């Protein structure tokens, strides 16, 4: 890219996120970040194995995700921060803030409420996809059982409602999508970043709905530039799933169609689709495109 000379310090809504403003990954960068994420996952597994060596280690396994999950993202975050610092110090990149506040006429509070509602609605829209996949294997069911039942609720919520939105949104929207938006048509940037989001879930039973929701998250980030909003959406989706999973009736089902009358289920899916479409149309009309370079 061209050479730019900053004339003032770039500000970001989060103090930590400004450290990444000057790094805009391309396709090569996407694969580098993916490799570093895999390396971080291996490092996280070593942390988990280390817990087993401690006295009472088996009892600590319920909390292993609280350590291994953040560790998984450390290599990618260190790399992205170092690349951003290099680009800034040598004037190699024009910064695009990881988090912007282009909320439109609704303001943050109005849009925050809307994205929570549409996230839950879109979750119902993805439910029929479960019928396209084979039944989940026993190991997957046991893993979910351990997460929802074998782990204290506070630890589960900290993992899925705080850590997952923070780290996954930073990577998939704040890094991958933001970088690709500077290099290709928005639709392709959203598709590729959503495929990346689906891939890191590492199983098809989560990957397919993750891609659909990822496209919704990506569109919100594209229109507003706000990582706060996509983190909130991610949090809403995961928290809803974790809380209903505490109920035996919901935990054992694979689709809402198993606990509803056909007309109820169809109505739920259609209503979810209607809410999602209306939200996208309103967002498109009332916001300007975010993820633009800062004026220096």
C-alpha positions in Angstrom: 0.0 0.0 0.0 1.0 3.7 -0.2 3.1 5.5 2.4 1.2 7.6 4.9 2.5 10.0 7.5 0.3 10.2 10.7 -0.1 13.7 12.0 -2.0 12.9 15.2 -2.4 10.0 17.5 -5.2 7.6 16.6 -7.9 7.1 19.1 -10.0 4.0 19.6 -13.0 3.3 21.8 -11.0 0.6 23.6 -7.5 1.6 24.8 -6.3 -1.9 24.0 -7.8 -2.1 20.5 -5.8 0.9 19.2 -2.7 -1.4 19.3 -4.1 -3.2 16.3 -5.4 -0.2 14.2 -2.4 -0.3 11.8 -2.6 -4.0 10.9 -5.0 -4.9 8.1 -4.6 -8.6 7.3 -5.0 -9.8 3.7 -5.6 -13.4 2.6 -2.0 -14.3 3.5 -2.4 -12.7 6.9 -5.6 -14.7 7.4 -3.7 -17.9 7.1 -1.0 -16.7 9.3 -3.5 -15.8 12.0 -5.2 -19.2 11.6 -1.8 -21.0 12.0 -1.1 -18.9 15.1 -4.6 -19.8 16.5 -3.9 -23.5 16.0 -0.5 -23.0 17.8 -2.3 -21.2 20.6 -4.8 -24.1 20.8 -2.0 -26.5 21.2 -0.5 -24.3 23.9 -3.9 -24.2 25.6 -4.0 -28.0 25.6 -0.6 -28.0 27.3 -2.1 -25.7 30.0 -5.0 -28.1 30.4 -2.6 -31.1 30.7 -0.6 -29.2 33.3 -3.7 -28.8 35.4 -4.0 -32.6 35.5 -0.5 -32.8 37.1 -1.5 -30.6 40.0 -3.0 -32.1 43.2 -6.7 -32.4 42.7 -6.2 -31.8 39.0 -9.3 -33.7 37.9 -11.4 -31.4 39.9 -9.8 -28.4 38.2 -10.7 -29.7 34.7 -14.2 -28.0 34.9 -12.4 -24.7 35.0 -9.7 -25.5 32.4 -11.5 -23.5 29.7 -11.0 -20.3 31.7 -7.3 -20.7 31.2 -6.9 -22.6 27.9 -9.3 -20.4 25.9 -7.6 -17.0 26.4 -4.2 -18.7 25.9 -5.3 -19.9 22.5 -5.5 -16.3 21.2 -2.2 -15.0 22.7 0.1 -15.9 19.7 -2.3 -14.3 17.2 -2.7 -11.2 19.3 1.0 -10.7 19.9 1.7 -11.1 16.1 -1.1 -8.7 15.2 0.1 -6.1 17.7 3.7 -6.3 16.5 2.7 -6.0 12.9 0.5 -3.0 13.7 3.4 -1.3 15.6 5.8 -2.0 12.7 3.3 -0.5 10.2 2.8 2.5 12.4 6.4 3.2 13.2 7.5 2.9 9.5 4.4 4.6 8.1 3.5 1.5 6.1 -0.3 1.5 6.6 -3.1 3.9 6.9 -4.9 3.0 10.1 -8.5 1.8 10.3 -9.7 1.7 13.9 -10.8 -1.8 15.1 -13.8 -0.2 16.8 -15.8 2.8 15.5 -19.1 4.3 16.6 -21.2 4.8 13.5 -24.5 4.0 15.1 -26.8 6.0 12.9 -29.9 7.8 14.1 -30.7 5.1 16.7 -27.6 5.8 18.7 -25.8 3.1 20.6 -28.5 2.1 23.1 -31.2 1.8 20.4 -29.0 -0.2 18.1 -27.7 -2.3 21.0 -31.2 -3.4 21.9 -32.0 -4.1 18.2 -28.9 -6.3 17.7 -29.8 -8.4 20.7 -33.3 -9.0 19.4 -32.2 -9.8 15.9 -29.4 -12.1 17.1 -31.9 -14.3 19.0 -34.3 -14.1 16.0 -31.6 -15.2 13.6 -30.7 -18.1 15.9 -34.2 -19.4 15.4 -33.8 -19.0 11.6 -30.7 -21.3 11.7 -32.5 -24.0 13.6 -33.8 -25.9 10.5 -30.2 -26.3 9.5 -29.8 -29.0 12.2 -32.0 -31.3 10.0 -29.4 -31.1 7.2 -26.6 -32.6 9.4 -26.2 -36.1 10.7 -26.9 -36.7 14.5 -24.2 -35.4 16.8 -21.7 -38.1 17.9 -21.5 -39.3 21.5 -18.2 -37.5 22.2 -19.8 -34.2 21.1 -22.8 -34.7 23.4 -20.5 -35.6 26.3 -18.5 -32.4 25.7 -21.6 -30.3 25.7 -22.9 -32.1 28.8 -19.6 -31.3 30.6 -19.8 -27.7 29.6 -23.5 -27.2 30.6 -23.8 -29.5 33.6 -20.3 -30.5 34.8 -19.1 -26.9 35.0 -20.5 -24.2 37.3 -22.8 -21.8 35.5 -20.6 -18.8 36.3 -17.6 -20.5 34.7 -19.6 -21.5 31.6 -21.0 -17.9 31.2 -17.5 -16.4 31.7 -16.2 -18.7 28.9 -19.0 -18.5 26.4 -20.5 -15.1 27.2 -17.3 -13.1 27.9 -14.2 -14.8 26.5 -15.7 -16.0 23.3 -17.3 -12.7 22.2 -14.1 -10.7 23.2 -11.5 -12.9 21.5 -13.5 -14.3 18.5 -14.9 -10.9 17.6 -11.5 -9.4 17.8 -10.1 -12.0 15.5 -13.0 -12.6 13.0 -14.4 -9.1 12.7 -11.8 -6.8 14.2 -8.9 -8.3 12.3 -10.0 -10.6 9.4 -13.1 -8.7 8.2 -11.7 -5.2 8.8 -8.6 -6.1 6.8 -10.4 -7.8 3.9 -12.9 -4.9 3.6 -9.9 -2.7 2.5 -8.9 -5.2 -0.2 -12.1 -6.6 -1.9 -15.8 -6.2 -2.3 -17.6 -6.1 1.0 -19.7 -9.2 0.2 -16.6 -11.3 -0.4 -15.0 -9.9 2.7 -18.0 -10.9 4.7 -18.3 -14.4 3.2 -14.6 -15.2 3.7 -14.5 -13.9 7.3 -17.7 -15.8 8.1 -16.2 -19.0 6.7 -13.2 -18.4 8.9 -15.5 -17.9 11.9 -17.2 -21.2 11.0 -13.9 -23.0 10.6 -12.6 -22.1 14.0 -15.6 -23.8 15.6 -14.0 -27.1 14.3 -17.2 -29.1 14.0 -20.0 -29.0 11.4 -22.8 -28.9 14.0 -21.7 -25.5 15.1 -20.0 -24.3 11.9 -23.1 -24.1 9.7 -25.2 -21.9 12.0 -21.9 -20.0 12.9 -21.5 -19.1 9.3 -25.1 -17.7 9.0 -24.7 -15.7 12.3 -21.2 -14.7 11.2 -22.7 -13.1 8.1 -25.1 -11.1 10.3 -22.3 -10.1 12.6 -20.2 -9.1 9.6 -22.9 -7.0 8.1 -23.4 -5.1 11.4 -19.6 -4.5 11.6 -19.4 -3.4 8.0 -22.2 -0.9 8.4 -21.2 0.5 11.8 -17.5 -0.3 12.3 -18.5 -1.2 15.9 -16.9 -4.2 17.5 -18.9 -3.4 20.7 -22.0 -4.3 18.8 -20.8 -7.6 17.4 -19.4 -8.5 20.8 -22.8 -7.8 22.3 -24.5 -10.0 19.6 -22.1 -12.8 20.1 -22.7 -12.5 23.9 -26.4 -12.6 23.4 -26.4 -15.7 21.3 -24.0 -17.7 23.5 -25.7 -16.6 26.8 -29.2 -17.5 25.4 -27.9 -21.0 24.4 -26.1 -21.5 27.7 -29.1 -20.6 29.8 -31.6 -22.7 28.0 -29.1 -25.5 28.0 -29.5 -25.6 31.8 -33.0 -27.0 31.3 -33.1 -30.8 30.7 -35.9 -30.4 28.2 -33.9 -28.1 25.9 -30.5 -29.7 26.5 -31.6 -33.0 25.1 -33.2 -31.6 21.9 -31.5 -31.1 18.6 -34.2 -28.8 17.2 -37.0 -26.7 18.5 -39.3 -28.7 16.2 -39.0 -31.5 18.7 -40.8 -29.6 21.5 -43.3 -27.5 19.4 -46.3 -28.2 17.3 -45.5 -27.8 13.5 -47.5 -24.6 13.2 -45.7 -23.1 16.2 -42.3 -24.0 14.8 -43.0 -22.7 11.3 -44.3 -19.4 12.9 -41.2 -19.1 15.0 -38.8 -19.5 12.1 -40.8 -17.1 9.8 -41.0 -14.5 12.6 -37.3 -14.8 13.1 -36.6 -14.4 9.4 -39.0 -11.4 9.2 -37.2 -9.7 12.1 -33.8 -10.3 10.6 -34.7 -9.0 7.2 -36.4 -5.8 8.6 -33.4 -5.2 10.8 -31.0 -5.4 7.8 -33.1 -3.0 5.8 -33.3 -0.5 8.6 -29.6 -0.8 9.3 -28.8 -0.2 5.7 -31.0 2.9 5.5 -30.0 4.5 8.7 -26.2 4.0 8.9 -23.2 5.0 6.9 -20.5 2.4 6.1 -18.0 2.0 8.9 -14.4 0.6 8.7 -13.1 3.6 6.9 -9.5 4.8 7.2 -8.9 7.6 9.7 -8.4 11.1 8.3 -4.8 12.0 9.2 
